[in-house]
Amino acid sequence: MALHIHNPTFSNTHQLRSSLTSVSASPTSSYLFSRYSPTKHPRFFCKSNNQDDYLIDAPVSVGDGFSFSGGKYSDQPSSSDEWLKKGKWVKAHRVGGSGLDAKDPIFGLTMGASSQASKDVFRWFSIESGNVDSPPVILIHGFPSQSYSYRKALPVLSKNYRAIAFDWLGFGFSDKPQAGYGFNYTLDDFVSSLESFIDEVTTREVSLVVQGYFSTTVVKYARKRPEKIKNLILLNPPLTPEHAKLPSTLSVFSNFLLGEIFSQDPLRASDKPLTSCGPYKMKEDAAMVYRRPYLTSGSSGFALNAISRAMKKELKGSAEEMRKSLMDKNWKIPTTVCWGQRDRWLSYEGVEDFCKSSGHKLVELPMAGHHVQEDCGEELGGIISRIISKNALF
């Protein structure tokens, strides 16, 4: 698999090809970064094997529908079982609240065990690759997604870094307490829980990669703990005022009754958000990993409903706060924006101007959608590695 880089500053189109089998510093990567600037940014043309991985230009309706079965599910070995075997549970962030059992907000019935908070500390599903002594890179998924979205970037990064991906509380295979019983899914809750997780897994400076709407959480954490951050890489974050509104595909989960129903349907809660925001349709095996939490417990749907409500309420203010932080002249954290230009949720309009005015680097990925790491994971792993190795030289 090759990475094609177009530098628009040349009078004639000039393409470089660099193998992703090695992500160490090389003349090629040095050549690339000598031209890295806010006004002269490279464009990465991601080449995925569409026959094996995705159907390019899948219609917006992919993943639509309504079915409580959510597709195939059985007790036989599956790709989600293999993913679980690779990971581990990290205990981080103390449980708050009164310690009472969570109850259904409508009928007042006691919820199942999966919707209850842990007794003391939350459990996060985490997957790690690379040498424990290598510089740490933490990969943070967006809303809604899982650490699984970084499955193709992890092996690439592990060659030179300790790469860690995790599921946010409420997502994937991490704990999913009912809102109001130990965790409320607000911006501040996510910031403080992220701080706990990072402090638990490493005492070193970290490079953070975050996708989508959770960028607001990570930027707020970075402003709080700048001494902890070595690099910050944002994948399709909400950078403009027009971005500060959840798309209907996500905001529907915040609606009264309808949101509670749709958040329990794997096709609406998983397939639709992951495929309607970009140009690709996932294979069934990959889609089943994302569906599994919704198929095995109602706690995933309850958490999705709570997260959507909180984010819909807070997104405008948190996105504006993030923009101000990134525009602040005192912002010293090396920051790069990677933008999948086939994002069907967030428009590219205004992104380049923002990066120019703020002085942050911009990497364009013309063939990727909103979930960049899902659409071209291997290429993204190489891009992240080159960004970090470049910044380490200064």
C-alpha positions in Angstrom: 0.0 0.0 0.0 1.5 3.3 -1.0 0.9 6.8 0.2 0.5 9.5 -2.4 1.4 13.1 -1.4 0.5 16.1 -3.4 2.2 19.4 -2.6 0.2 22.2 -4.1 3.1 24.6 -3.8 4.9 23.1 -6.8 4.2 24.5 -10.2 3.8 21.0 -11.5 2.1 18.2 -9.6 4.8 16.2 -7.8 4.1 12.9 -6.1 6.2 11.1 -3.6 5.7 7.5 -2.7 6.7 6.3 0.7 6.2 2.7 2.0 4.2 2.3 5.1 6.2 -0.8 6.0 8.6 1.5 7.9 7.6 4.7 9.7 11.0 5.6 11.0 12.6 8.9 10.0 13.8 8.8 6.4 14.9 11.2 3.6 11.3 10.9 2.3 9.7 11.9 5.6 12.2 14.7 6.1 11.5 16.0 2.6 7.8 15.9 3.4 8.1 17.9 6.6 10.4 20.5 5.2 7.3 21.8 3.4 4.9 21.5 6.3 3.3 24.8 7.1 -0.2 26.2 7.6 -0.3 27.7 4.2 1.5 24.9 2.3 0.0 21.7 3.5 0.3 18.2 2.0 -2.6 16.2 0.7 -2.7 12.5 1.4 -4.5 10.3 -1.1 -5.5 7.2 0.8 -5.7 4.0 -1.1 -7.8 1.3 0.6 -8.5 -2.1 -0.9 -12.2 -1.5 -1.4 -12.9 -5.1 -2.4 -11.6 -6.4 1.0 -12.5 -3.5 3.3 -15.1 -1.1 2.0 -17.6 -0.2 -0.7 -16.5 3.2 -1.9 -19.3 5.9 -2.3 -21.9 3.9 -0.5 -25.2 5.8 -0.4 -26.2 7.9 2.7 -28.9 5.3 3.4 -26.4 2.6 4.2 -27.1 1.4 7.8 -30.6 2.8 7.8 -33.5 0.6 8.9 -35.0 -0.6 12.1 -34.4 -4.0 13.6 -33.9 -5.1 17.2 -31.9 -8.1 16.0 -29.3 -5.8 14.4 -28.0 -8.3 12.0 -26.2 -11.6 12.7 -25.3 -12.6 16.2 -24.5 -15.9 17.8 -22.3 -17.5 20.4 -19.9 -18.7 17.8 -16.4 -17.1 17.6 -16.5 -13.7 15.9 -14.2 -10.8 15.1 -15.4 -9.0 18.3 -14.2 -12.0 20.3 -10.8 -11.7 18.7 -10.7 -8.0 19.5 -11.6 -8.6 23.1 -8.8 -11.1 23.5 -6.3 -8.5 22.4 -7.4 -6.0 25.0 -7.4 -5.6 28.7 -9.3 -3.6 31.3 -7.8 -0.6 32.9 -9.2 0.7 36.2 -9.3 4.5 36.3 -11.5 7.3 37.6 -13.4 6.9 40.8 -17.1 6.4 40.8 -19.1 9.4 42.0 -22.7 9.8 43.0 -24.6 8.4 45.9 -23.7 4.7 45.4 -27.4 3.8 45.0 -28.5 1.3 42.3 -29.5 2.9 39.0 -33.2 2.9 38.3 -35.2 3.3 35.1 -36.0 7.0 34.7 -39.6 6.3 33.5 -40.8 3.3 35.6 -38.4 3.5 38.5 -37.3 -0.2 38.1 -33.8 -1.2 39.1 -31.6 -1.5 36.0 -29.5 -4.5 35.0 -26.0 -5.0 36.3 -24.4 -3.6 33.1 -26.1 -0.2 33.7 -24.8 0.0 37.3 -21.6 1.8 38.2 -18.7 -0.2 39.5 -18.3 -0.1 43.3 -15.2 2.0 43.4 -13.3 2.6 40.1 -14.5 2.4 36.5 -13.2 -0.3 34.1 -12.0 0.9 30.6 -11.4 -1.5 27.7 -8.0 -0.7 26.4 -5.8 -2.2 23.7 -2.1 -1.6 23.4 0.6 -2.3 20.9 4.3 -1.7 20.8 7.2 -1.6 23.4 6.1 -0.3 26.8 9.3 1.7 27.0 8.6 3.6 23.7 7.1 7.0 23.6 3.3 6.7 24.3 0.7 7.6 21.7 -3.0 7.5 22.9 -5.6 7.1 20.2 -9.1 8.4 21.2 -12.2 7.6 19.2 -15.0 9.9 18.5 -18.8 9.9 18.9 -20.1 7.3 18.4 -17.3 4.8 17.8 -14.8 2.5 19.6 -11.1 1.8 19.9 -11.7 -0.8 17.2 -11.6 2.1 14.7 -7.9 2.3 15.2 -7.2 -1.4 14.5 -5.2 -0.7 11.3 -3.3 2.3 12.7 -2.1 0.4 15.8 0.3 -2.0 14.1 1.9 0.8 12.1 2.5 3.0 15.2 3.7 0.1 17.3 6.9 -0.1 15.3 8.2 3.1 17.0 5.7 3.9 19.7 3.7 2.5 22.6 0.2 2.9 21.0 -2.8 2.8 23.3 -6.4 2.9 22.2 -9.4 2.8 24.6 -13.2 2.9 24.7 -14.7 5.9 26.4 -16.9 5.2 29.4 -20.3 4.5 27.9 -18.9 3.1 24.6 -17.7 -0.2 23.3 -16.6 -2.6 26.0 -15.9 -0.1 28.8 -18.3 0.4 31.8 -21.6 2.0 30.9 -23.3 3.2 34.1 -26.7 4.7 33.9 -26.5 8.6 33.8 -26.9 10.1 37.3 -25.5 7.1 39.1 -21.7 7.7 39.2 -21.1 9.3 35.8 -23.2 11.9 34.0 -21.5 11.9 30.5 -21.0 15.7 30.6 -18.0 17.4 29.1 -16.4 17.9 32.5 -17.0 14.2 33.4 -15.2 13.1 30.3 -12.3 15.6 30.9 -11.8 14.4 34.4 -12.1 10.7 33.5 -9.6 11.2 30.6 -7.1 12.7 33.0 -7.6 9.7 35.3 -7.1 7.2 32.5 -3.9 8.9 31.2 -2.4 9.2 34.6 -3.1 5.5 35.1 -1.5 4.2 32.0 1.6 6.4 31.9 3.7 8.9 33.8 5.4 10.2 30.6 4.5 13.0 28.2 2.0 11.7 25.6 1.0 12.4 22.1 -2.8 12.5 21.8 -4.8 11.7 18.6 -8.6 12.3 18.8 -11.3 12.1 16.3 -14.5 14.1 15.8 -16.7 15.6 18.6 -14.6 14.4 21.4 -11.9 16.8 20.3 -13.5 19.4 22.5 -12.9 17.1 25.5 -9.3 16.5 24.7 -8.5 20.1 24.0 -10.0 21.1 27.3 -7.9 18.4 29.0 -4.8 19.7 27.1 -5.4 23.2 28.3 -5.6 21.9 31.9 -2.5 19.7 31.6 -0.3 21.2 28.9 2.8 19.8 30.6 1.5 16.3 29.9 1.0 16.7 26.1 3.8 16.3 23.6 1.7 16.5 20.4 -2.0 16.9 19.6 -3.5 15.5 16.4 -7.1 16.3 15.7 -9.1 14.3 13.2 -12.1 16.1 11.7 -12.8 18.2 14.8 -15.7 20.7 15.0 -13.6 23.8 14.1 -16.1 26.3 12.8 -19.4 27.7 14.2 -21.3 25.6 11.6 -19.8 22.5 13.0 -21.2 23.1 16.5 -24.4 21.3 15.8 -25.0 17.5 16.0 -26.1 16.0 12.7 -29.6 14.5 12.7 -28.1 11.0 12.7 -26.8 11.6 16.2 -29.2 14.2 17.6 -32.1 11.8 17.1 -30.8 9.8 20.1 -31.5 12.8 22.4 -35.2 13.0 21.5 -37.7 12.0 24.0 -39.0 8.5 23.5 -37.8 8.2 19.9 -34.2 8.6 21.0 -34.6 6.0 23.7 -36.1 3.6 21.1 -33.5 4.2 18.4 -30.6 4.0 20.8 -31.5 0.4 21.5 -31.5 -0.6 17.8 -28.0 -1.7 16.6 -28.6 -0.6 13.0 -29.6 2.9 14.1 -27.1 3.2 16.9 -24.1 1.7 15.2 -24.4 1.1 11.4 -26.1 4.4 10.5 -23.7 6.8 12.4 -20.6 4.9 11.2 -21.5 4.7 7.5 -23.7 7.8 6.8 -20.8 10.3 7.6 -18.4 9.2 4.9 -17.9 7.4 1.6 -17.5 3.9 2.8 -19.7 0.9 3.8 -18.0 -1.5 6.3 -17.8 -5.2 5.9 -20.2 -7.2 8.0 -17.4 -8.6 10.2 -16.2 -5.1 11.2 -19.8 -3.9 11.6 -20.5 -6.7 14.1 -17.8 -5.5 16.4 -19.5 -2.1 16.7 -22.9 -3.7 17.0 -22.0 -6.2 19.7 -22.3 -3.9 22.7 -25.9 -3.0 21.6 -26.8 -6.6 21.0 -25.6 -7.9 24.3 -27.0 -5.3 26.7 -29.4 -2.3 26.9 -26.7 -0.3 28.8 -25.0 0.8 25.5 -28.3 2.3 24.3 -29.0 4.1 27.6 -25.5 5.5 27.6 -25.8 6.6 24.0 -29.1 8.4 24.8 -27.4 10.2 27.8 -24.3 11.2 25.8 -26.3 12.5 22.9 -28.5 14.7 25.3 -25.4 16.1 27.0 -23.5 16.7 23.8 -26.4 18.4 22.1 -26.7 20.7 25.0 -23.0 21.5 25.4 -21.6 21.3 21.9 -22.0 24.9 20.9 -20.2 26.2 24.0 -17.5 23.5 24.1 -16.7 23.9 20.4 -16.4 27.7 20.8 -14.2 27.1 23.9 -12.0 24.8 21.9 -11.6 27.3 19.0 -10.6 30.0 21.5 -8.0 27.7 23.1 -6.5 26.7 19.7 -6.4 30.4 18.6 -4.8 31.6 21.8 -1.3 32.9 21.3 -0.2 31.2 24.5 -1.2 27.8 23.1 2.2 26.0 22.9 1.2 22.4 22.2 2.3 21.3 18.7 -1.1 20.8 17.0 -2.0 19.2 13.6 -5.4 19.0 12.0 -6.0 16.0 9.7 -9.1 16.4 7.6 -11.0 13.7 5.7 -12.6 15.8 2.9 -15.4 13.4 2.2 -16.9 14.1 5.6 -20.7 14.2 5.2 -21.3 15.7 8.6 -18.7 18.5 8.9 -18.0 20.8 6.0 -14.4 21.5 5.0 -15.4 25.2 4.4 -13.5 27.4 6.9 -11.1 24.6 8.1 -8.2 25.8 6.0 -8.7 29.5 7.0 -8.8 28.4 10.7 -5.5 26.6 10.4 -3.9 29.5 8.6 -5.0 32.0 11.2 -4.2 29.8 14.2 -0.8 28.6 12.8 -1.7 25.0 13.1 -0.6 22.4 10.5 -3.2 20.9 8.2 -3.2 17.6 6.5 -5.9 16.9 3.9 -7.1 13.4 3.2 -9.3 13.7 0.1 -10.5 10.1 0.1 -11.5 9.8 3.8 -14.7 10.7 5.5 -15.5 11.8 9.1 -14.0 8.7 10.7 -10.6 9.1 9.2 -9.1 6.2 11.1 -11.7 3.8 9.9 -11.5 4.9 6.2 -7.7 4.8 5.9 -6.2 3.4 9.1 -2.8 2.3 7.8 -2.1 5.5 6.1 -3.2 7.5 9.1 -0.7 5.5 11.3 2.1 6.5 9.0 0.9 10.2 9.0 0.8 10.2 12.9 4.2 8.7 13.1 5.7 11.2 10.8 4.1 14.1 12.6 5.4 13.0 16.0 8.9 12.2 14.7 9.1 15.6 12.9 8.0 17.5 16.0 10.5 15.6 18.1 13.3 17.2 16.1 12.5 20.6 17.5 
